[in-house]
Amino acid sequence: MRVMKWSMIALAVAAGTSQFAMASSQDEAKGFLEDQSLKLKTRFEYMNRDYKNGAGNVSNGDGTFKSGYRQDSGLSQLLTYESGFTQGTVGFGLDAMAMGSVKLDGGSGRRGNGLFANDSDGNPEKSQGKVGGAVKFRVSDTVLKYGQQFVASPVFATDDSRLLPEVATGTLITSKEIKGLELSAGRFTALSKQTGMGRDSIGGLPDEDGNGGKGLTSINIFGASYSFTDNFTGALAASDADDYFKKYYVNLNYTLPINDEQSLNFDFNGYHTKGDSRGDLVDAIGDGTTGVDNNLWSLAAAYSIGAHKFTLAHQRSSGDNAYYYGVDGNSTIFVANSIQISDFVGRDERSWQARYDLNMKTYGVPGLSFMTRYVMGDHITTNGLGEGKENEWNAESKYVVQEGPAKDLSFRLRYAMYRSNGAYSGYSSDNNDTRLIIEYPLNIL
């Protein structure tokens, strides 16, 4: 299948000479200042994880816990500046970012939700911040960017699920010279975590002797996506994370329109991970199994009718271990059953999802939406503990202000209930997860 897809893209490239646009993006450049933008995103986040069945948060060292829950809240601001490109054959530009957060609530006994880093005494930091920048060059419809940036590749994706996003340092080239075809390639040498203010603060997985955790040293990535028709797209991606693994990804997405009110969508995602020189990496759930070789795929089918969407998905993981990610970005998992708490990617795991979405625009309330889903996973191989099983239920409501001074202000309430059996309790303890996220994006320039 992979060879066939590469051949199809090669044919698209060979036949694409007639699809070049008459005027490229660089030909239409208005100037460094003329195309600049300055945006400020303010985010409030409250997060509570209430543990069940005797589990807890911070251990007292005697089998008991300081509390049975994690709870904290904070406020963050992300300021991003993007210049335009100078005119001429080669356009030059600059991007910059500044971000910071403050703790509103949360103490040492309730820490651990990932909103704040801990100080030397184990207490959450009261505030944190970081800045970054990048230079960029454009020739025709090809852009080269070097410096600190956010990345959204299926094999290297920075996470933005808490107060502050992860930030990658490196080079990324993106080319859109042929209509419908996008190519990308990059090399990154550092990744700062959401609570890490350092340039390279992502820790790695230790080896079987407990050594390691050195984080990302370098990763090379490549990606290609092509729109075969308005309703059918495909994508390929690959990465090589030094001393960790090589990873390959494929996606096929097809939408079948039925009429103006109905459609069917099919989405396939697949990963193949092959351990690199440190093939003795211990798995993410710490059950003693070695190696990171893994195959992971999911297939989702969604039926939309008016305001309603019904989705069924199946996902499977196989190989020497569970699917591993993190050192290559904590959003590097583009599969159907990666949801609020669990990703359902255990060793040999099989999982099913049923989901329902409702868009209230049809009923006269634009901007209001609801979602609920349930995922059940079983057949998980453990280290002599029997078959692992897990399940999770999510419910979510979101409202986005549509007009007026507060346009684009959003309110998002998320709830999750996660449970696993005793054989798989080492992955994540049973807990109920509640989050309130309020965001206000403002275009200053």
Backbone torsions as a table, in degrees:
resi	resn	phi	psi	omega
1	MET	NA	-40.7	-178.1
2	ARG	-66.2	-40.5	178.6
3	VAL	-63.4	-41.6	-179.9
4	MET	-62.6	-42.4	-178.9
5	LYS	-66.0	-41.0	177.9
6	TRP	-61.6	-39.0	180.0
7	SER	-64.7	-38.6	179.7
8	MET	-64.9	-40.7	179.1
9	ILE	-68.9	-37.8	177.6
10	ALA	-61.3	-40.1	177.1
11	LEU	-64.6	-37.5	179.1
12	ALA	-64.6	-39.7	178.4
13	VAL	-65.7	-43.9	-177.9
14	ALA	-64.5	-35.8	-177.5
15	ALA	-89.6	-3.2	-170.7
16	GLY	-84.4	-2.0	-177.1
17	THR	-61.9	-26.4	179.4
18	SER	-82.8	-3.9	-175.8
19	GLN	-103.5	1.8	178.7
20	PHE	-59.8	137.1	179.0
21	ALA	-70.5	149.8	179.3
22	MET	-64.3	-35.9	178.5
23	ALA	-128.3	126.8	-179.5
24	SER	-83.3	172.2	178.9
25	SER	-62.1	-37.8	179.7
26	GLN	-69.1	-34.9	176.6
27	ASP	-59.8	-30.2	-176.6
28	GLU	-98.7	12.5	-179.1
29	ALA	-60.2	133.1	-179.2
30	LYS	-92.9	-23.4	178.9
31	GLY	137.5	165.9	-176.4
32	PHE	-59.5	-49.0	-178.0
33	LEU	-88.9	-30.7	-175.2
34	GLU	-63.9	-31.1	-178.6
35	ASP	-106.5	15.6	-176.2
36	GLN	-73.8	158.1	175.4
37	SER	-143.5	149.2	177.4
38	LEU	-136.8	120.3	-175.2
39	LYS	-126.9	144.0	177.5
40	LEU	-126.1	123.4	177.1
41	LYS	-115.3	120.7	177.5
42	THR	-104.0	133.2	-177.5
43	ARG	-133.1	131.2	168.7
44	PHE	-108.5	135.8	178.2
45	GLU	-139.8	129.6	172.2
46	TYR	-115.3	135.1	-177.7
47	MET	-141.4	131.4	179.2
48	ASN	-135.4	127.3	172.4
49	ARG	-118.1	115.6	-176.6
50	ASP	-103.2	109.9	-174.9
51	TYR	-82.4	148.5	-175.4
52	LYS	-122.1	169.9	172.0
53	ASN	58.1	39.8	174.6
54	GLY	85.6	-3.1	178.5
55	ALA	-80.8	167.6	-179.5
56	GLY	-159.7	-166.5	-175.0
57	ASN	-100.3	-91.5	-176.9
58	VAL	-85.6	123.8	-176.4
59	SER	-76.0	143.7	173.1
60	ASN	-87.7	-5.1	178.4
61	GLY	91.4	-3.6	-178.9
62	ASP	-122.3	21.0	-178.9
63	GLY	90.5	-4.5	176.6
64	THR	-107.1	172.3	-175.5
65	PHE	-131.0	152.5	178.6
66	LYS	-65.4	-34.0	177.8
67	SER	-157.3	163.5	179.1
68	GLY	-98.8	16.3	-178.1
69	TYR	-150.8	160.1	170.4
70	ARG	-114.8	133.6	-179.4
71	GLN	-150.8	128.6	173.1
72	ASP	-160.6	165.9	178.7
73	SER	-150.0	155.3	-178.4
74	GLY	-162.4	174.2	-179.3
75	LEU	-129.0	135.0	179.6
76	SER	-132.1	157.8	173.5
77	GLN	-135.1	135.2	178.7
78	LEU	-123.2	114.5	179.4
79	LEU	-105.5	120.9	-179.6
80	THR	-123.1	132.3	177.6
81	TYR	-117.6	131.8	175.4
82	GLU	-130.3	120.2	176.2
83	SER	-80.7	166.8	168.4
84	GLY	-81.3	-171.1	176.5
85	PHE	-106.5	141.4	174.9
86	THR	-63.9	155.8	-179.0
87	GLN	-79.5	159.0	-177.9
88	GLY	122.1	-178.6	-179.6
89	THR	-62.6	-42.3	178.0
90	VAL	-112.4	116.9	178.3
91	GLY	-91.5	142.4	-179.8
92	PHE	-120.0	142.6	178.6
93	GLY	-153.6	171.9	179.7
94	LEU	-134.5	141.3	171.1
95	ASP	-121.6	150.1	178.7
96	ALA	-147.5	155.7	178.3
97	MET	-143.7	146.7	172.7
98	ALA	-141.4	134.7	-175.9
99	MET	-145.4	152.4	178.0
100	GLY	-160.7	160.9	179.2
101	SER	-144.2	154.3	176.5
102	VAL	-129.0	142.9	178.7
103	LYS	-83.1	129.1	175.7
104	LEU	-99.1	-32.3	-178.6
105	ASP	-157.9	147.0	177.5
106	GLY	133.2	130.6	-180.0
107	GLY	-124.1	-177.4	-175.2
108	SER	-63.7	-31.1	-179.3
109	GLY	-77.9	-10.6	-177.5
110	ARG	-122.4	14.4	-175.3
111	ARG	-75.4	169.4	171.2
112	GLY	118.2	3.1	-179.5
113	ASN	-85.5	-6.0	177.5
114	GLY	86.3	12.7	176.7
115	LEU	-83.6	-30.0	-177.2
116	PHE	-138.5	151.4	171.0
117	ALA	-77.9	161.2	177.7
118	ASN	-101.0	143.4	175.9
119	ASP	-82.3	-174.1	-175.4
120	SER	-65.0	-19.7	179.1
121	ASP	-94.8	2.3	179.2
122	GLY	86.0	8.4	178.5
123	ASN	-94.9	144.9	177.6
124	PRO	-61.4	140.0	177.9
125	GLU	-62.0	143.2	179.6
126	LYS	-76.3	-29.1	178.5
127	SER	-156.0	158.9	178.1
128	GLN	-158.6	158.5	-179.2
129	GLY	-167.1	163.3	176.9
130	LYS	-159.5	159.0	179.8
131	VAL	-130.5	162.4	178.5
132	GLY	-166.0	168.9	179.5
133	GLY	-159.0	165.7	-179.4
134	ALA	-150.0	149.8	172.3
135	VAL	-102.5	151.4	-178.7
136	LYS	-142.6	149.4	179.2
137	PHE	-132.8	144.3	179.4
138	ARG	-132.9	129.9	171.4
139	VAL	-122.9	119.7	-176.6
140	SER	57.2	-117.1	177.8
141	ASP	-113.5	29.8	177.5
142	THR	-117.8	128.0	-176.3
143	VAL	-119.8	131.9	172.3
144	LEU	-111.7	129.4	-178.1
145	LYS	-130.9	131.8	178.9
146	TYR	-129.8	133.3	176.8
147	GLY	135.3	-153.1	179.7
148	GLN	-83.2	133.1	-175.6
149	GLN	-160.2	164.5	173.2
150	PHE	-96.4	140.2	-175.0
151	VAL	-127.9	142.0	-178.2
152	ALA	-132.6	48.4	175.3
153	SER	-89.9	146.4	177.2
154	PRO	-60.8	-17.2	179.9
155	VAL	-112.0	3.6	175.4
156	PHE	-165.4	97.5	-172.8
157	ALA	-132.6	125.6	178.5
158	THR	-78.1	142.3	-173.3
159	ASP	-93.8	140.1	178.6
160	ASP	-135.2	43.6	-175.1
161	SER	-95.7	-1.4	178.8
162	ARG	-121.4	-148.0	-176.5
163	LEU	-72.8	-43.2	-177.9
164	LEU	-121.5	149.2	-179.3
165	PRO	-85.2	159.3	166.6
166	GLU	-67.9	153.9	179.9
167	VAL	-132.6	129.0	179.3
168	ALA	-101.4	148.1	175.9
169	THR	-117.4	124.4	179.5
170	GLY	165.0	-158.8	-176.1
171	THR	-119.4	136.4	177.5
172	LEU	-137.0	129.0	175.8
173	ILE	-112.4	128.4	178.6
174	THR	-125.9	128.9	-176.4
175	SER	-126.2	131.5	176.8
176	LYS	-129.2	44.8	-175.3
177	GLU	-70.1	-29.1	-177.4
178	ILE	-111.3	132.5	-178.2
179	LYS	-55.9	125.4	177.9
180	GLY	88.4	-12.9	-177.3
181	LEU	-112.8	127.0	175.0
182	GLU	-122.6	126.7	178.4
183	LEU	-116.3	144.6	177.9
184	SER	-145.4	149.0	176.3
185	ALA	-151.6	144.4	-178.5
186	GLY	-160.1	165.9	174.6
187	ARG	-138.6	125.9	-178.8
188	PHE	-123.4	141.6	-174.1
189	THR	-121.5	1.6	178.3
190	ALA	-158.3	151.8	178.5
191	LEU	-148.5	116.7	178.7
192	SER	-94.9	135.5	-178.8
193	LYS	-76.7	172.8	-173.6
194	GLN	-64.1	-32.5	178.3
195	THR	-103.5	5.6	-178.3
196	GLY	-101.7	122.4	-178.3
197	MET	-87.7	-11.2	179.1
198	GLY	-75.0	162.8	-178.7
199	ARG	-65.5	-34.8	-176.5
200	ASP	-135.7	86.5	-173.4
201	SER	-119.2	7.3	176.2
202	ILE	-79.3	124.0	176.7
203	GLY	-86.6	155.3	-179.8
204	GLY	-105.0	178.5	-179.7
205	LEU	-83.0	133.2	179.5
206	PRO	-73.4	161.1	176.7
207	ASP	-83.7	-174.4	-173.2
208	GLU	-68.1	-14.2	176.9
209	ASP	-95.4	3.1	-179.5
210	GLY	85.7	5.5	179.6
211	ASN	-93.1	155.5	175.9
212	GLY	120.6	-139.5	-176.3
213	GLY	71.1	24.8	-174.3
214	LYS	-77.1	-10.9	178.6
215	GLY	83.3	-166.6	-175.7
216	LEU	-80.4	126.1	171.8
217	THR	-97.6	-45.2	173.8
218	SER	-164.8	152.1	175.0
219	ILE	-145.4	132.8	174.6
220	ASN	-104.7	135.5	-178.2
221	ILE	-131.4	153.0	175.0
222	PHE	-143.0	144.8	178.5
223	GLY	-148.4	150.9	175.9
224	ALA	-147.1	132.4	174.8
225	SER	-133.7	145.7	-176.8
226	TYR	-142.8	133.9	175.8
227	SER	-94.1	101.6	-179.4
228	PHE	-69.1	-39.3	173.9
229	THR	-143.8	179.8	176.8
230	ASP	-64.4	-21.1	-175.7
231	ASN	-112.2	-1.8	-175.3
232	PHE	-133.6	118.6	179.2
233	THR	-128.6	156.0	177.2
234	GLY	-140.7	154.5	-179.7
235	ALA	-148.2	146.9	173.2
236	LEU	-131.1	147.9	177.1
237	ALA	-152.4	154.3	178.5
238	ALA	-149.5	151.8	178.1
239	SER	-145.5	157.2	175.8
240	ASP	-134.9	99.6	179.0
241	ALA	-90.2	114.7	-174.2
242	ASP	-54.8	128.5	178.0
243	ASP	69.6	8.9	179.8
244	TYR	-122.5	-71.0	-174.5
245	PHE	-165.9	166.8	166.4
246	LYS	-109.9	138.8	-174.4
247	LYS	-132.2	138.0	179.8
248	TYR	-127.0	143.6	-174.4
249	TYR	-137.5	144.6	175.7
250	VAL	-139.5	142.8	177.5
251	ASN	-138.9	137.5	171.7
252	LEU	-130.2	129.5	-178.1
253	ASN	-134.1	124.6	-177.4
254	TYR	-133.6	131.4	175.8
255	THR	-113.6	127.3	178.6
256	LEU	-106.3	104.4	177.8
257	PRO	-70.6	134.1	177.2
258	ILE	-100.2	-50.2	171.5
259	ASN	-158.7	-168.2	-176.9
260	ASP	-63.7	-21.9	-175.8
261	GLU	-107.6	-11.9	-173.0
262	GLN	-132.5	148.0	175.0
263	SER	-159.4	158.8	173.8
264	LEU	-118.8	135.9	177.4
265	ASN	-125.5	135.9	177.4
266	PHE	-122.0	129.3	-175.9
267	ASP	-132.0	117.4	179.1
268	PHE	-112.5	131.9	176.3
269	ASN	-131.2	136.5	180.0
270	GLY	-144.1	142.8	176.7
271	TYR	-126.1	144.5	167.9
272	HIS	-128.2	120.5	-179.4
273	THR	-113.5	130.9	179.6
274	LYS	-124.3	121.1	-178.6
275	GLY	-59.9	142.0	179.7
276	ASP	-90.2	-149.7	-174.3
277	SER	-61.3	-27.4	175.8
278	ARG	-93.0	62.7	-177.6
279	GLY	-70.8	-3.3	-179.6
280	ASP	-96.0	18.7	179.1
281	LEU	-58.8	137.6	178.2
282	VAL	-80.6	147.7	-175.7
283	ASP	-70.9	166.0	-173.7
284	ALA	-66.1	-27.5	-178.4
285	ILE	-94.5	0.5	171.5
286	GLY	66.0	36.7	-179.4
287	ASP	-94.1	10.1	175.1
288	GLY	93.2	-7.2	178.9
289	THR	-73.9	140.0	-176.6
290	THR	-109.1	161.0	179.2
291	GLY	92.8	153.6	179.6
292	VAL	-122.3	9.1	178.5
293	ASP	-61.9	129.7	-174.5
294	ASN	-157.1	146.7	169.2
295	ASN	-120.9	130.7	-177.3
296	LEU	-137.8	130.6	176.6
297	TRP	-146.4	156.0	176.0
298	SER	-142.9	150.4	176.4
299	LEU	-134.2	122.7	-179.9
300	ALA	-119.8	140.6	175.9
301	ALA	-124.7	126.5	-176.9
302	ALA	-124.3	131.0	177.3
303	TYR	-110.7	120.2	179.9
304	SER	-109.5	134.1	176.0
305	ILE	-143.4	108.4	-177.5
306	GLY	59.8	-124.0	-177.9
307	ALA	-81.8	-4.6	-171.5
308	HIS	-109.8	145.0	173.1
309	LYS	-138.3	129.4	-179.6
310	PHE	-116.5	127.8	-175.6
311	THR	-125.8	136.2	169.4
312	LEU	-121.8	138.7	-178.9
313	ALA	-141.9	146.7	174.8
314	HIS	-128.0	140.9	-176.7
315	GLN	-139.5	142.2	179.4
316	ARG	-137.1	142.1	176.3
317	SER	-124.6	136.9	179.0
318	SER	-148.4	165.8	179.1
319	GLY	123.1	-162.8	-177.2
320	ASP	-72.6	-20.8	-174.0
321	ASN	-158.5	-178.0	173.6
322	ALA	-69.8	162.7	174.3
323	TYR	-68.6	130.8	-177.6
324	TYR	-115.5	135.9	173.9
325	TYR	-153.5	172.7	-179.4
326	GLY	134.2	-55.5	176.0
327	VAL	-65.3	-21.8	176.1
328	ASP	-104.1	24.8	177.8
329	GLY	103.2	134.8	-175.7
330	ASN	-82.6	10.2	170.8
331	SER	-116.0	14.4	-176.9
332	THR	-84.7	64.4	178.1
333	ILE	-156.1	83.8	-176.8
334	PHE	-93.1	69.7	177.8
335	VAL	-132.4	161.8	-169.7
336	ALA	-66.0	-37.0	-171.7
337	ASN	-98.5	18.9	170.4
338	SER	-85.2	104.2	-172.3
339	ILE	-122.8	-151.5	-166.9
340	GLN	-63.1	-45.4	-179.0
341	ILE	-109.0	-56.6	-175.2
342	SER	-99.6	156.7	173.7
343	ASP	-104.6	-11.8	-180.0
344	PHE	56.8	51.3	-176.7
345	VAL	-124.6	26.9	178.5
346	GLY	-62.9	167.1	-179.6
347	ARG	-61.8	121.4	179.9
348	ASP	64.7	19.2	-176.4
349	GLU	-74.0	142.4	171.4
350	ARG	-120.1	134.5	-177.9
351	SER	-142.6	151.8	179.5
352	TRP	-125.7	145.9	178.3
353	GLN	-130.5	140.0	169.3
354	ALA	-124.7	130.0	-173.7
355	ARG	-138.2	147.2	176.2
356	TYR	-134.2	131.3	177.1
357	ASP	-120.6	143.8	178.3
358	LEU	-133.6	123.7	176.9
359	ASN	-104.2	114.7	-173.4
360	MET	-79.3	0.1	177.3
361	LYS	-58.2	-38.1	179.5
362	THR	-61.4	-27.0	-177.9
363	TYR	-102.2	20.1	173.3
364	GLY	88.0	12.1	178.3
365	VAL	-126.4	75.4	-179.8
366	PRO	-63.2	141.3	180.0
367	GLY	96.1	-12.8	-179.2
368	LEU	-102.4	130.8	-179.9
369	SER	-143.3	156.5	178.0
370	PHE	-132.3	151.9	177.1
371	MET	-148.4	141.8	169.6
372	THR	-143.1	146.9	179.8
373	ARG	-154.2	155.5	178.0
374	TYR	-135.6	131.7	179.0
375	VAL	-126.6	134.2	178.9
376	MET	-125.5	129.0	-179.8
377	GLY	-124.6	142.8	177.8
378	ASP	-148.1	-169.7	177.4
379	HIS	65.2	22.1	-177.3
380	ILE	-79.0	126.6	177.3
381	THR	-80.0	127.6	178.5
382	THR	-120.3	176.7	-177.7
383	ASN	-86.4	72.6	175.6
384	GLY	76.8	14.8	-177.8
385	LEU	-103.1	1.8	-178.0
386	GLY	96.7	-172.9	-177.4
387	GLU	-73.9	126.1	176.3
388	GLY	-83.5	142.2	177.4
389	LYS	-138.1	148.8	176.8
390	GLU	-151.8	156.6	174.8
391	ASN	-150.5	155.3	-179.0
392	GLU	-149.4	137.9	175.1
393	TRP	-119.1	131.9	179.2
394	ASN	-119.9	147.1	169.8
395	ALA	-139.9	139.8	-175.6
396	GLU	-147.6	141.6	174.1
397	SER	-132.1	138.5	-178.7
398	LYS	-140.0	139.4	175.4
399	TYR	-131.7	131.5	178.5
400	VAL	-119.1	123.2	178.5
401	VAL	-64.1	130.5	-171.1
402	GLN	-91.5	-24.9	-176.7
403	GLU	-156.9	171.4	179.1
404	GLY	92.3	-174.8	-177.9
405	PRO	-60.1	-28.3	-178.8
406	ALA	-98.3	21.0	-179.3
407	LYS	-53.1	134.8	179.9
408	ASP	79.0	-1.7	170.8
409	LEU	-63.6	130.0	-176.0
410	SER	-126.0	147.0	176.0
411	PHE	-123.5	127.0	-175.7
412	ARG	-133.5	119.8	178.3
413	LEU	-112.1	123.2	-177.3
414	ARG	-122.6	140.9	177.2
415	TYR	-138.4	137.9	177.7
416	ALA	-139.0	144.0	175.0
417	MET	-126.0	114.5	-175.7
418	TYR	-114.0	136.2	176.8
419	ARG	-140.1	144.6	174.8
420	SER	-139.7	159.7	178.2
421	ASN	-84.0	175.3	-175.4
422	GLY	-60.5	-32.7	-178.7
423	ALA	-66.8	-24.4	-175.7
424	TYR	-118.0	14.2	-176.6
425	SER	-66.7	-17.0	178.1
426	GLY	-70.2	-17.4	179.4
427	TYR	-73.9	-54.7	178.9
428	SER	-158.0	133.3	-179.9
429	SER	-71.8	151.2	177.4
430	ASP	-56.4	131.2	178.4
431	ASN	-160.2	158.9	172.5
432	ASN	-107.8	128.2	-172.1
433	ASP	-115.9	121.4	178.4
434	THR	-121.6	131.5	179.7
435	ARG	-136.9	139.5	171.7
436	LEU	-122.3	123.2	-177.6
437	ILE	-125.5	123.2	177.4
438	ILE	-118.8	127.0	-178.0
439	GLU	-128.7	143.6	175.0
440	TYR	-136.4	103.9	177.5
441	PRO	-89.1	133.4	-177.7
442	LEU	-126.9	124.5	174.0
443	ASN	-87.9	108.4	-178.5
444	ILE	-83.0	-43.7	176.8
445	LEU	-121.6	NA	NA
